[in-house]
Amino acid sequence: MAAARAKDSSDGVLKLDPKLLSVAAATALFLISIFLWTLPFQHNRLPFGEGDSAWHFAIGDHISSIDKATWSLPYYIALWYGGFNVQGTFEPEYPPPNHANYALMQILGGERFIPVLIYRAMASFIGTIAVFFIVSRLFGILPGFLAGLGLSFSIREQLMYLFGQQPTVVSLAITPVAIYAWHKYLTSYYEDGNGGRRIYLFMAAALLAAQYLLHLQGFLGSAVIIAVLTAALAIRFRKLPAAKNNFKMLALAAVAFAVVAAPFLRIYIGTGGGELKLALNLEKLGGWGITPAQVMGNFPEGSVKFSAEYPGILPVFLFAGIALLLLRTFLVKNNTKEIFMLSWLIGIYIILHFDAITASGPARLTRMLILENHLFYSLIALSVVWLPATIGKILKLNKAIPTAAKYFLAAVLVFTLISTAGAQTQDRLKAAYGDLSRITPLQAEFAQEVLGKLPEKAFVYDPVLPGQPGLQYRGFRYPKIRWMLAISQRYVGRNTPINNTLIPDINETYYLFDYSDLAVFASSSDPGTQQFGLYLANELQKVELNLFNNTQPVYNKDNIRLYKYHQGIKEVPTPT
């Protein structure tokens, strides 16, 4: 029993069992993360997120409702991004296994929304546990815990989670584990001289396949870092991993990966995922990251701003970690761990500079910044361990002094994380979609009970307001209509229905006029908000009267009206 709790060393110092410590640290990180990342739905059980969130939910919800994965999108989802996939309008944009996770959560949880929301939260902070596992295995539990704690508060990962871009987040979170498995295989190949431990090779192949099935960005990130790591270790050991028995195993792993990946290749090619156009812009090679100006209108400033992701004195820890990594790479005799970290750093540099050699847009690279988080928080945590140890060796200090310094720096880092990023995290997640930016109970009930009972191929049009192009959608309205689509399993959107070739029956077209949010705005005590609500309500009413004056709505309750198409409608008013 005592061995399970602690071990007495020969010098009489009480040492906790490392396995027990590791479990305790991982449990603490999980509990911190699950509390924080479930804040958006602890008091509101309705789904949340931008269009991407509703999109991924809708496909998983469809798989659950028909009880099988499908290669064909239903009408209400296909029409959303109709024509985006060059293979065909009803072709999926992601491999079906991607969204089967959502369906499985609904089946296992026995409920439509909460199990999926829990999955979304846990899948989004899985990078916290992944990085803890890698860093603790390589360098110890303390830096592993510190790195994981930093990632629990990562604004970039939280924003991707809140937006609903789970496939990308999860795929990128697998990267640390995938490259670690490859690292273990290569180091065992070089150090054991016995062809390498094959279990790590096939683990790497399986993890890469999982990334491929989730989102191509994570797979691409791992592939780049693995290529750099392979080259670095080949230089380190002055030998290519190309022995005959090794080649056979690599070929077998490649075949296993291809068997999984090949059926879904047409999906990525169809959506442009397999296309990389050369577009040299070598001036970008000297910089790092993405500026807020590059993503203005697409992502909040905090998703790319360095000081938002690494507040307070975190950059000091980071730059110390990078400097010590370079120093240790050249001074430590058995430096395979340092080479792993350095290859990770070089790989991320290459990834974040794709736009210097290809036509990659900043939106894609913004998501790839999550890979930077994984490494940078690891280096921040490692500086706490490396700095006292390095100074202690140089000055030949008593071992107790570097040890005390290590724990002091760890305490400083924990305090910094909790007082800056931690406090911001709680506020950010607790307030997320807590107002009218989230679908309301009234709208959710309307979607399920009214829209959900329309014909399966009904087309529900939510008008764009004349005079204010896209105003409804760039603000609070767009996510709402997408969640109405997902909940009702009927198409609800802003595409102009007239002359739309994808509408099978124009007589099953409906027009939605939702004043429920505008009534809240108009009754606000804030004059600006009140004026905004009154203006929008007035403009929407103009459209309604123009199209359906003296027409009886098919639904009229709680400031929501639904009309059915009639032959007198020649065209839909467009913004002026």
N, C-alpha and C positions, 0 to 999 in steps of 0.2 A: 504493500500500500504506500509506503513511504517513497518508493521509487517512482510511483505515479505522480506524486506531488512535488518532490524535490530530490536533489542529489547532493550528498556531502562530498566535496572535493577533498583531495589529500591535504590541502593547506587549511582545511577547517572552514572555508567560506561556503556558505549555503548558496547553491545554484539551482534555479528552477529548471525543470525538465524542458528542453527546447521544443519538444512536440506539444507539450501542454501550453507553452508560451505562444507557439504558432497558432494553435487552435483558438486561444483566448484573443490574440490580436486580430485574426480573421473574423471572429465572432463580433468583436467590438466594431470593426469597420463595417460589417454587414448591418449591424443594428443602427449605427449612426446613419448609414446611407439609406436604409429602408425607412427610417423615420423621416428624414429630410425629403427624400425623393417621392414619398407618397403624400406630402403635404397638399399638393393641388387637388387631391380627391378624398382627403380625410373627412371633409365636411360637405362635400358636394359630389355625389356619386355619378353625375353625368360626365360623359367623355369631354375631352378638351383637346386643343391643338389647332394648327393651321390646316390648310388643305391636304398636305402630305399625311397628316395624322388620320384624317377621315378616309383618305384613299387606301392606306394600308389596312385600316380597320375594316373597311367595306369589303375588301377582297377576302380577308380572313373570315369575316362574318358570312360571306357568300359560301365559302368552302364548308363552314360549319352547317349552314342551312341545307346544303345538298348532300352533306356527309361524304364528300370525296374531293380530292384535289382535282383541278380542272385545267385544261389547256386553253379553254375558251372563256373570255370574260363575258359576264351577263350584259345585257343591253345598257342598264343604268350606269355601269362602271365604264364600259367601252366608249360610251358617248362622251365621257368626261375628257379624255385625251384622244378623242377620235382622230385617227391618222398619224398619231405620234409614232406608232410602230409600223415601219414600212412593210412588214410581213402581212399586215392586215389590221383592220380596226379592232377586231375582237381577239387579237393575239395578246397574250400577257406581256407586260413590260418587265416583270421579274419572274424568276423561276417559281413555280407553285410551292415548293417546300418553304420558301420565304414566309408565306402567309399562313401556312398550315399551323405554325406556332400559335397564331391568334385563335384559330379554330380549336386547337387542342386545349387552350386555356379556357375557352368557353365551355367545352365539353367537361373538362375536369372540374371546373369551378361551379358548373350548374347555373351560371348567370351570364348575361350578355355583356355587361360593361366592366364590372369590378375585376373579374379575373384577368381581362385584357389590360386594364390599367395597372394592375399589379405586375403583370408580365412586362409591360412597357417600362415601368420604373426599375425593376430588377435587371432587365436586359440592358438598360441604359447605364447603370452604374457597375456593370460587370467588369469594366476596365479597372475599377478600383481593386477588385479581388485578383484580377489577372496580374496586374503590376505588383501587388503585394506578394503574390506567389513567386514571380520571377526574381524580384529583388531580394526577397528573403532567402530563396534557394541559393542565390549567387553570393550575397554579401551579408546576410544576417537579418534577423527578425526586426530589429529596431529600424534600420533604414527602410525595410519593406513596409512596416506600419506607417512610417512618416510619409512615404511616397503615396500609399493608399489613402491616407487622410487628406493629403492635398488634392487628390483626384475626387474625393467625395465632395469637395467644394468647388470643382471646376465649373466656371461660368460657361465655357464653350460647350461642354458636354451637357450641362443643364439646358442650355438653349436648344440644342439639337433634340433633346428629350422633349422639351415643351412644344417645339414645333411639330414633333411626331415623326422625325426621320430615323426611326429605330433600326431599319435594316442597315443603314450606313454606320450608325453608332456601334451596333453589335459586331458588324464585320470588322471594323477598325479595332474594336476591343480585343479581338482574337489575335491580332498581329503580335503582341508581345509573347504570347504563348507559342505561336507558330514559329517565330524566329528562334525562340529558346529551344524548342524541340530540334530544330535544324542545327543549332549550335551544339547541343548535346550529341547529336549524331556525328557531326564532323570532328569534335574534340575526341570522342571515343574512337573514331577511325584513326586519327593521328596518334593518339596516346596509347591505345591498346594494341595497335598493330594487328588487329584481328578482324579487319573489315568493318569495324564500327558496330554499335549496338543497333540492330535493325528496328527494334521497337520504336526508337526515336525517329527513324526515317519514315516509318508508316504513320506515326503520330503527326509528323509535320505534313505529310500528304493529306491526311484526313482533315486537319485543321485548315489547310489551304482550300480543300474542297468545300468545307463548311463556309468559309469566307466567300468563295465563288458563288455559292447558292444563296447567300444573303445579299451581298452587294459587291460589285466588281472592284470598287475602290479599295476595300480592305485587302482583297486578294492582290491587287496591283502593288499596294504598299508593302506587303510582306515579300512579294517577289523581288522588289528592288532591294530591300534590306538584306534578304537572303543572298542575292547576287554579290553585294558588297562584302558581306560576311565571308562568303566562300572564297572570294579573291583575297581578302585580308588573311585568312587562316592559311591559304595556300602559300602566301608570301612568308608568313610566320614560320611555317614548317618546311618551306622550300620544296613543296611536293603537291602535285595536283591530286584530288581525291578521285583518281581514275584507274585504280586497280581493277583487274578483271572481275573478281568477285563483287567488288563495290559497284561496278558498272551494271552487273546483272540485277542487283537489288534496286539501283536507281531506275532501271528500265521497268522493273516490276511495279515500283511505286508510281512511276509515270503512267503506266497502263491503268493501274487502279484509279488514279486521279482522272484520267481521260474517260473511263467508263462512267464516272459520276458526272463529269463536266460536259461531255459531248452533246447529250440530248438538249442542253439548255443554251448552247452556243448561238443558235438562231435567234434567241430572245435578245441577247446582248447586241448581236449584229443588227437586228431589226430596230433597236432603239438607239443606235449610234454608239453603243458601249464598246464595240470592237474597232472603232475608227479613231485614229490619232493622226492629225494633220500636222506636218512640219510647219513651223512658223517661228523662225529664229529671231530672238530679241535678247541678245547677249548682255545688254545693259542691266537686265534684271538679275544677273548672276551675282552681283555685288551686294544685293540686299537680302533681307530675311523677312518672311511673313507677308502679310497683306495689310494694306492701309484701310482705314474706315471709308475713305473716299471711293475705293474700288468696289465696295459692296453696298454702298448707300442705296437704300430702297429695297434691298434684298435681305440683308442681315443687320441686326443691331450693331452698334459700334463696339459693344463689349465682346462680341464674338470673335473679333480679330485684334482688338487693342491689347498690346502686351501688358500694360500696367493694370488692365482690368483682370486679366488672367493671373498675373503674378504681382499682387499688391504688396505694399509695405516694403520690407527689406528682403523679400523673396529673391529679387534679382541678385542680391549680394551672395546669397547661398548658391544660386544657380551658376554665376560666373566662377565662383570658387570651385564648384563641382566640375565644371568644364576644364578649368585650368589643372585641377588635380588629376582628372582623367587623362589628360595629355601627358602629364608628368609621370604618372604611374605606368602608362603604356610603354614608356621607354626605360623606366627604372626597375619595375617589378620583373623578376625572373620568369615566373609562371604567370604570364600576362594574358591568358586566353579570355578571362572574364573582362578585362579592360578592353581587349580587342572586340569582344562582343558589344560592349557599350559604345565604343568608338565607331564601329560599323553601323550601329543603330543611328548614331548621330549623323554620319555621312549619308546614310540612306535617306534619312528624313530631309536633309539638305537637298538631295536630288529630287525627291518627291515634291517638295515645296517650290521647286524651280522648274517644274514641268512647263510652266508658261513661258520659259525662256527658249524652249526648243519646240514646243507644240502650241496648238491653238487652245489649250486648256483655259477655261474661264475662271475668274476669281471665285465664283460660287462653288465650284467643285473643290478648289484648293482650300477654301474656307473650312469645309468639312474635314479635309485631310489634316488640318491643324490639330485635331484630336490626337494624331500620332505624335505630334510635338509634345503635347501635354504629358503623355505617358513617359516619354524619355526625360523631359525637363524636371518633372516632379521627382523622378528617380535620382537625377543628378543633384537636385536640391537636397534630398534626403541623404545621399551618399556623402555630400560635403560635410555633414555633421559628424560622420564617422572618420572620413579620410583626413580632414584638416587637423584634428588633435593628434591623430596617429602619425601624420607626416611631420608635424612640428616636434612631437615627442621624440621621433627618431633622429631628426636633425640636431636637436639640442640635448639628446641623450637623457631625457627626463625620466624620473621614476614612473613606472607604469600607472600608478594611481592617479597621477596628474592628468595625462591624456584621457583616462577613463572618466574622471570627474568632469573634464572639459566637454567630453562627448555628450554626457547626460545634460550638462548645462545648456549646450547648443541645441540639443533635442527639445528641452523645455522652452527655449526661446522660440524655436520654430513652431512648436505646437501652439504656444501663446499667439504668435503672429498669425497663424492659419485660422485659429478660432476667432480672434478679435477682428480680423479683416474679412477674409473670404468666407469664413464660417458664418459670421453674422449676416453678411450680404446674402449668402445662400438661403438661410432661413426666411429672410424677408422676401427674396425673389420667388421662391417656390410656394410660400404661403399665399402670396398675393397673385400668383399666376392664374389668369383666367378666372378671377374672382368676381368680375363685374359682367357687364353686358357683352363683353368680347366672347363669352362662352354661351353655348346654346342653353336656353332657359327651359325649365320644366314644361312650361306651356308650349314652347316650340317643339320640344321632344315628343310630347304627347300628341300634338297635331301631326307631326311627321309619321308617327307609328300608327295612330288610329284613323287618320284621314288620308294622308298621302299613301300610306302603306296598303290601302284598300282600293287604290286606283288600279286600272289594268297594268299588267307587268311592263308593258312598253309605253307607258304614259310619259309624256314630256311636259315637265313643269317648268315654266319660264319665270325667273325672278327679274323684273325689269331693271335696267340701268337707268339712273335718273338723268333726264335731259338737263343741260346747263352745268352739270358737275360730272365730267367724265370719270367713271369708275369710282366715284366717291364712296358709294355704298360698300364696295368690295375692298378697297384699299384700307378701309377702317375695320369696322366690326362685322360687316355683313357677310363677307366672302366665306369665312370659316363656318358660319351658321348654315348657309345653304348647302355646304358640302356635308355637314353633319346631318342635315335633314335628308340628304340623299342616302347617306350610309344607314341611318336609322330606318327610313321608310323602304329601302331597297327599290326606290323609284328614282328616275332621273330628275334632279333639281339643279338648274344651272342658269347661266347667263347667255348661252349661245342663242343667236337669233333663230327662232323656230321656223319662220316663213322660208320656204324654198330649201329647207335643210333636207338633203337626200337621205340622211340617216333616220329620219322619222318615218316609221312604217305606216302610220295613220295620222294624218294631220287633225282628224276629228278627235284624237285622244291627246290633244295639246291643252294645257291648262296654264293660267296666269295667276301668279301668287302676289298678293299685296299684303305685306306684313307690317302693320303699324304698331305692334306690341312694344318693340324697343323704342320707337320714336315717341310713343306716349310717355315713356319713362323720361326720356330726354326733355320733352316739352314741359313736364311737370317739375323739372329740377329747380332748386333754389338758386343755382348759379345762372346768371343772365346769359353768359356765352353758350352754355350747354342748352339752355332753354331755347335760345334763338336758333341754334343748330338743329334741334329736334323739330321745331316748328317749320323751319325752312325745308327740311327733308320731307316732312309729312305733307307739306303743301305741294312740293314738286311731285311726289309719288301720287298724290290725289289727282293731279293734272293728267298724269298718264292713265290712271284708272278711269277717269271720266271721259277721256278722249277715246278709249278703246271700248269701254263697257257701260256707257251712259244708258240708263233705262234697261240694263240687263240684270237679270236675277243671278246672284252668285250661287254656286253649288255648295258653298260653305261660307258662313258669316258668323264668327263668334270670337270674342276676346281680342278684338282689333286685328283679326286675321281674316282675309277674304280670299276665296279661290273661285276663279271663273273658268268656264270651259270655252274653248275656241269657238268662234262663230264665223260664218262666211263673210261677214262684213269687214273683218280685219284684213286690210291689204298689206300693211307693213307695221313693223314695230318701231316706235320713235327711237331715234338714236341721240346720244348726247350732242349738244351743240357747243 
